[in-house]
Amino acid sequence: MMDIKLDFEGGLPEYPEFQEGVRRAPKREFTLTKEETELALKNALRYIPEEYHKELAPEFLQELLTKGRIYGYRFRPEGKITGKPIDEYEGKCTEGKAFQVMIDNNLDFDIALYPYELVTYGESGSVFQNWMQYRLVKKYLQELTTDQTLVVASGHPLGLFHSKLEAPRVIITNGLMVGAFDDYENFNRAAALGVANYGQMTAGGWMYIGPQGIVHGTYSTLLNAGRLKLNIDEDEDLAGKLFVSSGLGGMSGAQGKAIVISGGVGIIAEVDYSRIKTRYDQGWISEITNTPKEAFLLAKICKENNKPFAIAYHGNIVDLLQYAVEEDIHIDLLSDQTSCHEVYNGGYCPQGITFEERTEMLENDKKKFKGLVDKSLKKHFEIIKELVENGTYFFDYGNSFMKAIYDSGIIEISKNGRNDKDGFIWPSYVEDILGPQLFDFGYGPFRWVCLSRKEEDLIKTDKAAMDCIDPSRRYQDRDNYNWIKNAEENKLVVGTKARILYQDAFGRLKIALKFNELVRNGEVGPIMLGRDHHDTGGTDSPFRETSNIKDGSNIMADVSTHIFVGNSARGMSLVTLHNGGGVGISKAINGGFGMVLDGSRRVDEILKNAILWDVMGGVARRAWARCENAVETCIEYNDIMKGLDHITLPFIADDKIVKEEVEKAYS
């Protein structure tokens, strides 16, 4: 094997030009001491031969002091990065080439939030820490064989290690910190030192597929919110209903598309016009407005005509909601999707300043910015309270919005009035909607990428997936059938040819085996399977994915870790485990996978062993927490898998007996 290191045969690469109009990350918080700054510089220079250190040291230091991180811009490939067809990549195995497709897709200008800073979505969700890691990982993937495993720690390739054909080809962890140091301050220090990467959920695991990845989840959330809170029938859509939210970035950009597919009318506030323009050009936003009056007037017309419509309001969400209160405008469904896990680092723009002023203040007056954020959060909170009292259904969309309000000092939002251990006065969308209606049955964000980048391959897989669904089984299956039936028409693809489709355990397995058969028969090229980590057991997150776990284990990270280890043991192609994800550092542990379908019988066996485990490991935990629908799902699973698998089921205590005994003890 060749010696794997960065290529310097022609000397240092030329410093790349930055394309005008591409979003750039704001300066990250920088608190390193002089000694720590020296350490950060030495850490970055580890990737570079000593002969170039004198030239690169001042360049890297300048990046650190002005951007808060060392990105190694010099090592970014020139021009646009995009996920090319798999056959255009060098590699010694299909998996090695497939992962290169996924990495480049994550950094496409059309997908990534801050592509020059390697941030895919969620304000800080990064594929790698720096461009040296990007180049070095690519080299390793070109050399990877089917009897080796590449190990990646917070973006850094530790190296190739011999393993076996049945083992994962890549194992990734991101930002896993020792408990005593697992807080934002220590993580920020570690990131500035160049030893910790915030992988979000699918950025650092190379499995992001653009905002389509959350369109389906938002579609399902909105439809089920309508059924549960607005009393629409299971076979109806949101015609004539108004949804209001904020954010049109990487994840939140799905909201406009989702409300239109759901049949309703949406107004989405966004302060960054470039994000609005991106969604409008994609066709995911129907019209752009500049005043609250204009936005609500247009929404009223569309509602009266039952016309599905997505309106972008270029302005602050607090201004939009304040207008609704003043004008007594009824909002049916209300949420927020700003990046509040990074509330003081640009994820939330306070009322009263523009996006450009926000960016400047982040760089020059962080203390003042924090004060404005806290003031705006308080106003935001008070307005939502008023809207809820007037009949609006508000739900937290898992972006740490309510946690940010609580952390700003507003204890009133706490459900128990003392702390955040029991959650908040308004539900998380998982707590009231996705948890009981989808996750407890095993439905979650199954996804695939056609590595050939051929449109015809995506059309064939859409048809095959649709043929695997019985829409008469449950209303969830009917929703998913309609989703995939209309997927091509709804133009969901951004970047490489990918699709998401919520499915339960046996549904995922049936589709996966069918896809592998299509590859085996030469009907389509290789396919990458995966899922969002936001799933039945992929993530332990008390304010989001596990918010409907009521036995106290919502704060435990056992299950996501079990899923990660179990997928490794069963031979998934790529396995990942991250700290954070959507709600911020130390607030979640999440794990995901990638499985390359090459048409082999070997892959069939891995799918049979791994897919059911990946789903039911999480449903088992939900059943043990006494979630009613999860208990029913596990009873059914035990019956189907008799002699192979068995899930432990709970006995249900009588509330009356428990309360009587506790009352005696405390009286």
KAJO-V469384 format. One record per residue. RES is the residue in one small letter. SS is DSSP state (H for helix, E for strand, C for the rest). PHI is phi in degrees with one decimal (NA if undefined). BURIAL is I if it has 16 or more other C-alpha atoms within 10 Angstrom, else O. Layout:
# KAJO-V469384
res->[RES & RES]
ss->[SS & SS]
phi->[PHI & PHI]
burial->[BURIAL & BURIAL]
This chain:
# KAJO-V469384
res->[m & m & d & i & k & l & d & f & e & g & g & l & p & e & y & p & e & f & q & e & g & v & r & r & a & p & k & r & e & f & t & l & t & k & e & e & t & e & l & a & l & k & n & a & l & r & y & i & p & e & e & y & h & k & e & l & a & p & e & f & l & q & e & l & l & t & k & g & r & i & y & g & y & r & f & r & p & e & g & k & i & t & g & k & p & i & d & e & y & e & g & k & c & t & e & g & k & a & f & q & v & m & i & d & n & n & l & d & f & d & i & a & l & y & p & y & e & l & v & t & y & g & e & s & g & s & v & f & q & n & w & m & q & y & r & l & v & k & k & y & l & q & e & l & t & t & d & q & t & l & v & v & a & s & g & h & p & l & g & l & f & h & s & k & l & e & a & p & r & v & i & i & t & n & g & l & m & v & g & a & f & d & d & y & e & n & f & n & r & a & a & a & l & g & v & a & n & y & g & q & m & t & a & g & g & w & m & y & i & g & p & q & g & i & v & h & g & t & y & s & t & l & l & n & a & g & r & l & k & l & n & i & d & e & d & e & d & l & a & g & k & l & f & v & s & s & g & l & g & g & m & s & g & a & q & g & k & a & i & v & i & s & g & g & v & g & i & i & a & e & v & d & y & s & r & i & k & t & r & y & d & q & g & w & i & s & e & i & t & n & t & p & k & e & a & f & l & l & a & k & i & c & k & e & n & n & k & p & f & a & i & a & y & h & g & n & i & v & d & l & l & q & y & a & v & e & e & d & i & h & i & d & l & l & s & d & q & t & s & c & h & e & v & y & n & g & g & y & c & p & q & g & i & t & f & e & e & r & t & e & m & l & e & n & d & k & k & k & f & k & g & l & v & d & k & s & l & k & k & h & f & e & i & i & k & e & l & v & e & n & g & t & y & f & f & d & y & g & n & s & f & m & k & a & i & y & d & s & g & i & i & e & i & s & k & n & g & r & n & d & k & d & g & f & i & w & p & s & y & v & e & d & i & l & g & p & q & l & f & d & f & g & y & g & p & f & r & w & v & c & l & s & r & k & e & e & d & l & i & k & t & d & k & a & a & m & d & c & i & d & p & s & r & r & y & q & d & r & d & n & y & n & w & i & k & n & a & e & e & n & k & l & v & v & g & t & k & a & r & i & l & y & q & d & a & f & g & r & l & k & i & a & l & k & f & n & e & l & v & r & n & g & e & v & g & p & i & m & l & g & r & d & h & h & d & t & g & g & t & d & s & p & f & r & e & t & s & n & i & k & d & g & s & n & i & m & a & d & v & s & t & h & i & f & v & g & n & s & a & r & g & m & s & l & v & t & l & h & n & g & g & g & v & g & i & s & k & a & i & n & g & g & f & g & m & v & l & d & g & s & r & r & v & d & e & i & l & k & n & a & i & l & w & d & v & m & g & g & v & a & r & r & a & w & a & r & c & e & n & a & v & e & t & c & i & e & y & n & d & i & m & k & g & l & d & h & i & t & l & p & f & i & a & d & d & k & i & v & k & e & e & v & e & k & a & y & s]
ss->[C & C & C & C & C & C & C & C & C & C & C & C & C & C & C & C & C & C & C & C & C & C & C & C & C & C & C & C & C & C & C & C & C & H & H & H & H & H & H & H & H & H & H & H & H & C & C & C & C & H & H & H & H & H & H & H & H & H & H & H & H & H & H & H & H & H & H & C & C & C & C & C & H & H & H & C & C & C & C & C & C & C & C & C & C & H & H & H & C & C & C & C & C & H & H & H & H & H & H & H & H & H & H & H & H & H & C & C & C & C & C & C & C & E & H & H & H & C & E & E & E & C & C & C & E & E & C & C & C & C & H & H & H & H & H & H & H & H & H & H & H & H & H & C & C & C & C & E & E & E & E & E & E & C & C & E & E & E & E & E & E & E & C & C & C & C & C & C & C & E & E & E & E & E & C & C & C & C & H & H & H & C & C & H & H & H & H & H & H & H & H & H & H & C & C & C & C & C & C & C & C & C & C & C & C & C & C & C & C & C & C & H & H & H & H & H & H & H & H & H & H & H & H & H & H & H & H & H & H & C & C & C & C & C & C & C & C & C & C & C & C & E & E & E & E & E & C & C & C & C & C & C & C & H & H & H & H & H & H & H & H & C & C & C & E & E & E & E & E & E & C & C & H & H & H & H & H & H & H & H & H & H & C & C & C & C & E & E & E & C & C & H & H & H & H & H & H & H & H & H & H & H & H & H & C & C & C & C & E & E & E & E & E & E & C & C & H & H & H & H & H & H & H & H & H & H & C & C & C & C & C & C & E & E & C & C & C & C & C & H & H & H & H & H & H & H & H & C & C & C & C & C & C & C & H & H & H & H & H & H & H & H & H & H & C & H & H & H & H & H & H & H & H & H & H & H & H & H & H & H & H & H & H & H & H & H & H & H & H & C & C & C & E & E & C & E & C & C & C & C & H & H & H & H & H & H & H & C & C & C & H & H & H & E & C & C & C & C & C & C & C & C & C & E & C & C & C & E & H & H & H & H & H & H & H & H & H & C & H & H & H & C & C & E & E & E & E & E & E & E & C & C & C & C & H & H & H & H & H & H & H & H & H & H & H & H & H & C & C & C & C & C & C & C & H & H & H & H & H & H & H & H & H & H & H & C & C & C & C & C & C & C & C & C & C & C & C & E & E & E & E & E & E & C & H & H & H & H & H & H & H & H & H & H & H & H & H & H & H & H & C & C & C & C & C & C & E & E & E & E & E & C & C & C & C & C & C & C & E & E & C & C & C & C & C & C & C & C & C & C & C & C & H & H & H & C & C & H & H & H & H & H & H & H & H & H & H & H & H & C & C & C & C & E & E & E & E & E & E & C & C & C & C & C & C & C & C & C & E & E & E & E & E & E & E & E & E & C & C & C & H & H & H & H & H & H & H & H & H & H & H & H & H & H & H & H & H & H & H & H & H & H & H & H & C & C & C & H & H & H & H & H & H & H & H & H & H & H & H & H & C & C & C & C & C & C & C & C & C & C & C & C & C & C & H & H & H & H & H & H & H & H & H & H & H & H & C]
phi->[NA & -68.3 & -74.1 & -90.9 & -159.3 & -63.6 & -87.1 & -124.8 & -59.0 & -99.7 & 83.5 & -66.3 & -65.3 & -65.3 & -67.3 & -74.8 & -86.6 & -98.3 & -72.9 & -63.2 & 87.4 & -89.2 & -58.3 & -121.2 & -67.6 & -69.9 & -61.5 & -81.3 & -56.5 & -126.0 & -127.8 & -67.5 & -75.2 & -58.3 & -67.1 & -69.8 & -62.9 & -61.6 & -64.2 & -60.0 & -66.0 & -63.0 & -62.8 & -69.0 & -73.1 & -60.9 & -81.9 & -117.9 & -56.3 & -56.4 & -64.2 & -103.1 & -64.1 & -62.3 & -77.2 & -87.5 & -55.6 & -66.0 & -67.2 & -64.7 & -63.3 & -62.0 & -59.8 & -61.8 & -74.5 & -96.7 & -109.7 & 84.4 & -146.0 & -99.2 & -98.2 & 63.2 & -52.1 & -56.4 & -95.9 & -75.2 & -58.4 & -67.4 & 81.6 & -85.7 & -95.4 & -150.6 & -74.5 & -81.8 & -55.9 & -57.2 & -70.0 & -88.6 & -102.6 & -78.7 & 171.5 & -103.0 & -151.2 & -59.3 & -61.8 & -59.5 & -75.1 & -62.1 & -67.1 & -66.4 & -57.3 & -65.9 & -59.7 & -66.7 & -63.6 & -64.6 & -109.0 & -61.8 & -55.0 & -75.7 & -114.0 & -70.5 & -70.1 & -127.4 & -61.0 & -70.5 & -102.2 & 64.3 & -96.4 & -85.1 & -163.3 & 67.6 & 70.9 & -143.2 & -74.3 & -112.4 & -72.6 & -140.0 & -79.9 & -152.3 & -77.1 & -66.7 & -62.6 & -54.7 & -64.7 & -70.3 & -61.6 & -57.7 & -62.9 & -62.5 & -66.5 & -68.6 & -95.7 & -57.0 & -116.5 & -78.6 & -118.0 & -134.8 & -129.1 & -91.2 & -109.6 & -122.4 & -115.7 & 49.1 & 89.6 & -89.5 & -76.6 & -64.3 & 146.2 & -91.5 & -128.2 & -65.6 & -142.8 & -158.4 & -56.0 & -80.3 & -84.5 & -60.3 & -83.6 & -140.3 & -120.9 & -125.2 & -127.1 & -138.7 & 66.0 & -76.2 & -106.5 & -63.4 & -47.0 & -63.6 & -112.0 & -85.7 & -144.7 & -63.4 & -61.4 & -70.4 & -66.4 & -59.1 & -61.7 & -64.2 & -66.9 & -65.8 & -72.6 & 86.6 & -122.7 & -135.9 & -120.1 & -90.1 & -80.7 & 53.0 & -109.7 & -123.0 & -71.9 & -72.2 & -104.7 & 64.8 & -117.3 & -70.8 & -122.1 & 85.6 & -63.5 & -51.4 & -56.0 & -107.4 & -58.8 & -63.6 & -62.8 & -69.8 & -55.9 & -65.6 & -62.8 & -65.3 & -60.6 & -73.0 & -62.4 & -62.0 & -68.2 & -78.7 & -114.9 & -111.3 & 62.1 & -80.8 & -72.0 & -62.1 & -100.3 & -104.9 & -112.2 & -95.2 & -53.2 & 80.9 & -105.6 & -111.8 & -114.2 & -125.2 & -156.7 & -142.3 & 102.3 & -133.6 & -84.0 & -61.9 & -86.2 & -67.1 & -59.5 & -75.2 & -63.1 & -61.6 & -62.0 & -65.5 & -69.1 & -67.2 & -62.1 & -78.6 & 90.8 & -101.4 & -118.2 & -129.0 & -120.2 & -117.7 & -84.2 & -152.0 & -87.0 & -93.6 & -62.8 & -62.1 & -71.9 & -60.4 & -60.2 & -58.5 & -69.1 & -67.8 & -63.9 & -75.3 & 85.8 & -92.0 & -125.1 & -83.1 & -155.0 & -107.3 & -124.0 & -119.0 & -133.9 & -58.5 & -59.7 & -62.0 & -65.2 & -72.8 & -65.0 & -64.2 & -62.0 & -61.3 & -62.2 & -66.0 & -61.6 & -62.6 & -101.2 & 50.5 & -99.3 & -60.5 & -158.0 & -119.0 & -110.7 & -94.8 & -105.3 & -81.0 & 171.3 & -86.6 & -59.9 & -66.2 & -61.7 & -62.3 & -71.1 & -61.8 & -63.6 & -61.8 & -66.7 & -63.0 & -97.3 & 54.3 & -93.2 & -81.6 & -112.3 & -74.6 & -124.7 & -135.9 & -151.0 & -156.1 & -134.6 & -71.9 & -83.8 & -75.9 & -71.3 & -125.1 & -62.0 & -99.5 & -120.5 & 106.5 & -72.5 & -133.4 & -98.3 & -68.2 & -60.7 & 101.3 & -130.0 & -82.9 & -61.4 & -67.3 & -65.8 & -58.4 & -65.7 & -66.4 & -67.7 & -58.6 & -81.0 & -113.2 & -149.7 & -61.9 & -63.9 & -64.2 & -59.6 & -59.8 & -62.1 & -67.1 & -61.7 & -60.3 & -63.4 & -68.2 & -61.0 & -63.6 & -63.7 & -55.8 & -60.8 & -63.9 & -67.8 & -62.0 & -56.1 & -65.5 & -64.5 & -62.7 & -61.1 & -95.5 & 106.9 & -77.3 & -96.0 & -102.7 & -135.4 & -75.7 & -93.9 & 72.1 & -100.1 & 71.7 & -62.3 & -69.4 & -64.6 & -63.3 & -62.5 & -61.3 & -66.1 & -77.3 & 112.2 & -93.6 & -67.7 & -55.8 & -76.6 & -68.8 & -65.8 & -92.9 & 76.1 & -124.1 & -151.8 & -101.0 & -67.8 & -103.7 & 85.6 & -129.5 & -69.0 & -110.2 & -79.6 & -73.1 & -60.6 & -74.9 & -57.2 & -100.4 & -119.6 & -64.4 & -58.2 & -69.3 & -88.3 & -128.9 & -59.7 & -67.3 & -90.6 & 97.0 & -74.5 & -161.3 & -80.6 & -65.7 & -150.5 & -148.2 & -125.9 & -82.8 & -69.5 & -73.2 & 63.0 & -91.6 & -60.7 & -65.6 & -67.7 & -65.7 & -62.1 & -65.3 & -71.6 & -57.5 & -64.3 & -63.1 & -64.8 & -61.6 & -65.9 & -88.1 & -105.7 & -99.8 & -67.9 & -89.9 & -69.2 & -145.8 & -64.8 & -61.3 & -67.9 & -65.6 & -57.7 & -70.0 & -62.5 & -64.3 & -59.0 & -74.2 & -62.1 & -101.0 & -60.9 & -64.4 & -63.1 & -80.6 & 50.3 & -91.6 & -75.5 & -128.3 & 92.6 & -72.1 & -75.7 & -136.7 & -148.0 & -119.8 & -156.1 & -62.7 & -147.3 & -89.5 & -59.4 & -70.8 & -63.8 & -63.7 & -63.1 & -60.7 & -67.2 & -61.0 & -64.9 & -65.1 & -63.1 & -63.9 & -66.2 & -60.7 & -65.1 & -60.2 & -85.2 & 75.6 & -79.7 & -140.3 & -79.6 & -56.5 & -127.6 & -100.7 & -93.9 & -171.5 & -158.3 & -68.0 & -70.2 & -73.9 & -151.5 & -58.6 & -136.6 & -69.0 & -137.2 & -103.6 & -151.6 & -63.0 & -98.8 & -145.0 & -59.1 & -109.5 & -74.3 & -101.7 & -91.3 & -106.2 & -95.7 & 95.7 & -84.5 & -63.2 & -93.7 & -93.2 & -106.4 & -63.6 & -72.3 & -59.5 & -68.5 & -60.1 & -61.0 & -57.9 & -68.1 & -64.3 & -67.2 & -63.3 & -62.7 & -90.6 & 91.3 & -56.6 & -62.9 & -139.5 & -131.0 & -137.6 & -144.6 & -128.5 & -96.6 & 98.7 & 103.8 & 80.8 & -108.9 & 104.6 & -57.3 & 71.5 & -105.3 & -164.6 & -122.6 & -135.6 & -131.7 & -141.0 & -149.3 & -134.7 & -130.2 & -84.8 & -92.6 & -108.5 & 88.1 & -79.7 & -67.1 & -56.9 & -66.4 & -54.4 & -67.4 & -62.5 & -60.2 & -62.7 & -83.3 & -95.0 & -63.1 & -64.3 & -60.9 & -58.4 & -87.4 & -75.2 & -57.8 & -75.3 & -65.1 & -59.9 & -64.0 & -67.9 & -65.8 & -64.9 & -82.5 & 70.8 & -71.4 & -56.6 & -68.0 & -68.5 & -60.3 & -61.1 & -63.0 & -73.0 & -61.5 & -62.7 & -63.6 & -59.6 & -68.4 & -66.9 & -98.6 & -52.8 & 92.2 & -112.8 & -122.1 & -152.4 & -100.5 & -69.5 & -111.0 & -86.4 & -87.2 & -101.1 & -71.1 & -78.6 & -55.6 & -64.1 & -62.5 & -60.6 & -65.2 & -61.6 & -67.5 & -68.1 & -60.0 & -61.5 & -66.0 & -97.3 & -84.8]
burial->[O & O & O & O & O & I & O & O & O & O & O & O & O & O & O & O & O & O & O & O & O & O & I & O & I & I & I & I & I & I & O & I & O & O & O & O & I & O & I & I & I & I & O & I & I & O & O & I & O & O & O & O & I & O & O & I & O & O & I & I & I & O & I & I & I & O & I & I & I & I & I & I & I & I & I & I & I & O & O & O & I & I & I & I & I & I & I & O & I & I & I & O & I & I & I & I & I & I & I & I & I & I & I & I & I & I & I & I & I & I & I & I & I & I & I & I & I & I & I & I & I & I & I & I & I & I & I & I & I & I & I & I & I & I & I & I & I & I & I & I & I & I & I & I & I & I & I & I & I & I & I & I & I & I & I & I & I & O & O & I & O & O & O & O & O & I & I & I & I & I & I & I & I & I & I & I & I & O & O & O & O & I & O & O & O & O & I & I & I & I & I & I & I & I & I & I & I & I & I & I & I & I & I & I & I & I & I & I & I & I & I & I & I & I & I & I & I & I & I & I & I & I & I & I & I & I & I & O & O & I & O & I & O & O & O & O & I & I & I & I & I & I & I & I & I & I & I & I & I & I & I & I & I & I & I & I & I & I & I & I & I & I & I & I & I & I & I & I & I & I & I & I & I & O & I & I & I & I & I & I & O & I & I & I & I & I & I & I & I & O & O & I & O & O & I & I & O & I & I & I & O & I & I & O & O & I & I & I & I & I & I & I & I & I & I & I & I & I & I & I & I & I & I & I & I & O & O & O & O & O & I & I & I & I & I & I & I & I & I & I & I & I & I & I & I & I & I & I & I & I & I & O & I & O & I & O & O & I & I & O & I & I & I & O & O & I & O & O & I & I & O & I & I & I & O & I & I & I & I & I & I & O & I & I & O & O & I & I & O & O & O & I & I & I & I & I & I & I & I & I & I & I & I & I & I & I & O & I & O & I & I & O & I & I & I & O & O & O & O & I & O & I & I & I & O & I & I & I & I & I & I & I & I & I & I & I & I & I & I & I & I & I & I & I & I & I & I & I & I & I & I & I & I & O & O & O & I & I & O & O & I & I & O & I & I & I & O & O & I & O & I & O & O & O & O & I & I & I & I & I & I & O & I & I & I & O & I & O & O & I & O & I & I & I & I & I & I & I & I & I & I & I & I & I & I & I & I & I & I & I & I & I & I & I & I & I & I & I & I & I & O & O & O & I & I & I & I & I & I & I & I & I & I & I & I & I & I & I & I & I & I & I & I & I & I & I & I & I & I & O & O & O & I & I & I & O & I & O & I & I & I & I & I & I & O & I & I & I & O & I & I & I & I & I & I & I & I & I & I & I & I & I & I & I & I & I & I & I & I & I & I & I & I & I & I & I & I & I & I & O & O & O & I & I & O & I & I & I & I & I & I & I & I & I & I & I & I & I & I & I & I & I & I & I & I & I & I & O & I & I & I & O & I & I & I & O & I & I & O & O & O & O & O & O & O & O & I & O & I & O & O & O & O & O & O & O & O & O & O & O & O & O & O & O & O & O & O]
